[in-house]
């Protein structure tokens, strides 16, 4: 089967529309996973592939910030939210063989859920990708195919192969974003007295950023929420196309030449949904910030000394939150939540 669309006829990504489902609030489901929100997830209930993703802890962190521990997931990454919904949708469509391009976390997550669903999975990676970053996907039975060139060269090769195969891209498939939007619902449940004023998260291709926006829009459409928090995207200065576009007032995100960075999980030089990423920031009254390499390691150490073991890309968000507070973008009397997205066991 190769007729599962991944883009529009003109090559542009599909728009991600809010779902029409409505939840009765407060939610009474005993299911602690993201599927407690199944009325708002566009997948048939009989096709659900779940490994208990979601329901991650919300705890107090250093410098007065709240920490959403989305690195506490079955595969060690927030991407399990999207993988569970996308793989469920593909199984519902009768798909038994998929491929995707990934440099790390998405490949591991999709391989895990594909294995749980009995779906064959191939992951395309740059030839320079360390074996440590592909081992997790391989253990789940995925085939790893190494492609010469950059991360964007791998993505280009994937789009060519998509003419004849099911391309289960976490960057192109809307169902993946419908999975990440569950973070918005979860945060509202965990903040019965009101959401934080600001949310800071690490951003590469932006699936969590766009998911938050869609989730908050759905909650506002349902009358459950009156406004969304300010959402801030943190990127590594060595590869910050979204931050550059936001600061320049652009309508889309242009490709950049990526420099070396320890935050490799978010080093996405040409995100495919630039307009939607910018809309998420501007609609929420948020911002984008780029942190230097010299800020990332100390931020990771400070998190570790406070009990949070995360990969460098997650530490970018904490470094960004500290800088936004110092700059007065986040006022001293405003609350801020940092989303930590990837386990330090992956680094």
N, C-alpha and C positions, 0 to 999 in steps of 0.2 A: 504494500500500500504506500503510495507516494503523493496522494492527492490531499494531504492535510496542508492547507495554506499557511504560510508564515509571513507573507507580506502582501500588500495590495498590488494590483496589476501594474502600477507605475513604479514599483520598487520601494515605495514608502511604507513605513510600519503601519500596522492597523492602529486606529484610534482605540484608546482604552476608555470605554464608557462605564459610568457607574452602573451597578447592577440594580434591578428593580426590586429585589427581595427586601423584605422588612423583618426586623427582629423585634420581639417583644422584650422590652427592657424593664427590669433587670432580667438577664438571661438565666434560665433555670436548668439548662442542660448540665448533666453531670460529666460530660465529656470535657476533659481539660485541654484537649488539643485545639488546633485552629478550626476543627470541624464542628465545634460548638456554634459556629457562625454559618452553618451550612446553607441556611436560607438565603444568604448573600453570596454564595459561591456557585458559579454557573457550571456545576458538574452534577450528574445524576448520582443520587445517594448510593445506588447499587454498585458504583464503580470506584468508590473511595479507596485510595491507597494511603494509609496513615501509619506512621511509626511513632506517634506521640509527640509530633512537632508542635511548638507553641507552648503557651502557658509558662513562659520563662520568668525568672525572678525579677522583681523590681526592688532594689535595695539602695541604701544611702552610700554615697561614694565620697572620695576626697574633695576638699574645697567646697563643700556644701552642695554638690551636684547629686542628682539622682542617677542611678545606673540601671538601664534596662539590659539584662544579661542575655542577649539573643545569641551569644556564643554557646549557651547551654542548650544545644540541640542534638538530635541523633547523630548528625554528621559533623557537628562542631561549628556550624555556620548558620546564619539567618536564612540562607538560601533554601533551607528545608521547607520553609513556608511556601515558597513558589514551586519547588519541586513536587511537593505532595499534590498540589492542585493541578499542575501541568501533567504529571504522569497519570493522575486520575482521569483527566480529560482525554488523554491519548488512549488509555485503556478502554474508556467508554466508546471511543471511535474504532476500536478493534485493531489498534496498532500493536505490532509485536516486534518492531525493529526500529531504532532511532539512532540519530547521531547529533552531536553538537560540538561547538568549539568552546574551549575554556582553558584558562591558564591555571586553574586550581580548584577553588571552593565549589563552583557550580558543577564542574565535572564530577567531583566526588559526591556531591549531593544527588545529582541526577542519576548517577550510577547506582547509588544506594536504593533510591526509590524505584528505579527500573528493575533492579534485582528483586525487590519485594513484589513487583507486579508481574514478574516473569517476562519482561521485555528485554530484548538484546540491546546493548548500548555500545556505541563507539564514541570516543572523545578525541577530538583533534586538538593538538597542543603545539606550541612552538618547539622546534627541535632543541632549543636551549633550556627547556623546562627541566628543572632538577627532578630526579626520580622520586625524591621525597614528596613532591607535590602531585605525582601521578599514582603513587602507591595505593592510596586509599581507594581510588576508582578501580584500579586493577584488582584489588582484593575482592571487590564486589562483582568481579567478572567482566568488567568493561574492557573493550579493546582500545588500546592507546595508539594513536597514529600521530607520528611527529612530522611536522611540516616545516620546511626551511623558511626562515624569514621572521618578521616581527609578529606581534599579536594580531595586528590588523591584516597582515598577509594571510594568517590562518583563517581569520573571519572571511576574507575574500574567497579563499579556497572552499570554505564551507558553503558559501552562497552559490558557488558553481555546482557543488554536489547536490544541493537542495532541489535541483531540477528533477531528480530521479529518486530521491529518498525523503523520508520524513525528517525534517530539520527541527529538532526540539530545542531551539535556541531560547535561553532564558532572557536574552536581550530583545528578541523579536516577538515571541509568543505572548499574547495578552493574558492568557491564563496564569502565567507566572506572576504577573503584576497583581492579579486578583488574589493570589496566595499571599503576597507580601503586604497587601492592604490589611490583613488581619491584625497586623501590629497596631493599627489605629484603634480597632475595636478592643483589643486587649488592654491598651493603655487607658482607655476610657473606663473599662471595668476596674482597673487597678487604681484609678483616681476618682473615687466616688464624690469627693469634695471639689472636683474641678481639675482639668488637665494643667500641666505645667505651662508657664508662659512661653518657654522656648524649648525646642528639641534640636539637638545637634547630632548629626550622623555622618559617617564616612561615605563618600560617594565616588563611584567609578562609572559604571554604565547606568546607575541610577534607579535600579529596580525597587529598592526600598524607599527612596525618595518619592518616586511616582506612586508607589503603593500607599504611602501615608496620605498623599493628597487625595487619591480616589476614596480611601477609607473614610477620611474626614468629610469629604463631599457627600458620601452616602449617609453618614450619620447626620449631617445637616439637612439633607433632603428628607430624612425620616423625622426631623424635628427633635432628635435626641441631643443634638449639639447646636449651639448658636454660632460659634466661630471656631476656626482652627488655630492652634498655636503657631507661633512663628517658627518656621522650619529653616534650619541652617545647614548647608552642605559644606563639609570639610574635605579638602583635597590636599595631596602632597604638591608642594610648589613645583617639583620636577615634572609633574604631569597634571596640569590643572585647567583643562579646556573649559569646564563649566564656570569656574571662578573668573577666568579671563572674559568669557562672554557676558557674564552677569555684570562685572565691573565696567565693561565697555557699553552696556546698554543694548547689546545685540539681541536679535529675535531668534537666533539659532546658535548652535555651538559648532564652531569650526574645529577641524582637526589640528592637533599640535604635534610637535616632535617631542617625544617623551625622553626625559633624562633619567639617569639611574636613581632609583629610590628603594628604600627598604619596604615601602608600602606597596609592594608589587600587586597585591590583590585589588587595588583600586587604580592602578596605573593604566587607565583606559584613555587612549589619546584621541579616539574618534567615536564617541558615543552616538548611537543611532537615533536616540529619542531626545535630542537636544531641546527642541521646543517644549516638550512636555516637562522636562527637567526644570527649565527656566520658569515655566508656568507654576510649578509646585512652589518654587521659592517666592515668586512675586505675588501669587495669590495669597500666600500666608503672611506676607510682609517680612519674609526672612532674608537671608543673605548667603553668600558663598565666601569662603575663606581658604587661603592656601597657606599651609604651614611648612616650614623649612625642615630639612633633614636633621638639623641640630636640635629641633624641638621634639621630634618624634620619639627618639630613644629615651630622653628624660621623662616624657609623658608616659611611656610604656612602663618605665621603672616605677614611677609614682603610683600607677595603677597596681602594679605587681606588689608593691609594698603595702598596698591597702587591701590585697586579697584577690585582685582581678588579673588572671593570667590570660592575656589576649595577644593576638598577632599585631605587628606594627601598624597595619592598616586601621585597626580599631583604635589604636592610640592616637591616630590622627584626629579623630573626633574629640577626644578629651583635650588634646592640645589646642584644637580650634575653639572649644568652649572656653578654655582659660583665656585665650587671646581676645575673644569677643567680650568677655567680662572685663578684662583689663582696658579694652577700648571704649567701654561704656555702651556698646551695642546691646549688651545684656546688663540691665541696671542691677545695682546691689540688692535691691528689694524684690527682684524678679526671680522666679523659680526656673531652673534649667534641668533638662534631662538629657543624658548622653546615651546613645545606643551603641553598645559594644557588639560587634557583629561576627567576629571570628576568633576561635580558640587559639591560645598560644601554643597548643600542642601541634598546630599545623605549621608553625614557623620554623 
